[in-house]
Amino acid sequence: MTTKSNKSFQFMPFSVFKDIININNSQKAIMIKRILDIKNSNQNNNSAWTSDIHGEQFLLRNKFFRKLYKEIGTKVKEYASTLNINIEMIDFYMQRSWATVCNKNEYLNPHKHWQSNISFAYYLKKPLNSGNIVFSFNENPNEIANKLFSYDKLKKGLLHDINNLNQTVFEIDAMEDEIVIFPSKTAHSTMRNLSNEDRISISGDISIMLKNSNEFEHLLPNPNLWQRF
């Protein structure tokens, strides 16, 4: 009898945290109305409207979003805990927060948030076929030849299929009321909204800082100890 002896080890996986935030429909309707009231202009270049460049980059400071802000804070700490980070030693700071309204055929191009540590997207309104969030990487550690793991190689039969070991683009199917949390440095985008309704999401950037930076070389120290010129 032949015993299978080969093994495959997967190291350092990219992790995305996804969970549900329960907000009642009446409160959601208030938040949607507030966002649409802020939305005072439209773009016609296939790019979604974002409130941070239209006068509102601190959305979650607004009283209408107070409950959501607290719920997001809880989820962010849960995300950090899944990475085995001792959250008792860290303070979390919401840098900024904004709304995105994506109309039919609109999308967001790949981008990164270099100025923060953690980013999130909460889906306040997400109709069917309105487009998912996508994470992309310049290269895959398993790619043994340049551009080997590309879709044209799949079409030509050089790859049998695309899976987590050989792809560089990952799509997360998030539903309405769900939050997606991920490292800010990761390139992300959204797929085109193919529905006839708006997709409305709330995003934000978070920085982490040590409560006590004594004997620590990395991570930002407590801002109360910073010196201002």
Secondary structure, DSSP 4 states (H G I P E B T S, - for coil): -PPP-------S----EEEE----HHHHHHHHHHHHHH------SSB-EEGGGTT-SBGGGSGGGHHHHHHHHHHHHHHHHHTT--GGGEEEEEEEEEEEEE-TT-B---B--TT-SEEEEEEEE--TTS--EEEE-S--TT--STT-SSHHHHHTTSSS---TTT-SEEEE-PPTTEEEEEETTSEEEE----SSS-EEEEEEEEEEEES--TT--SSBPPGGG----
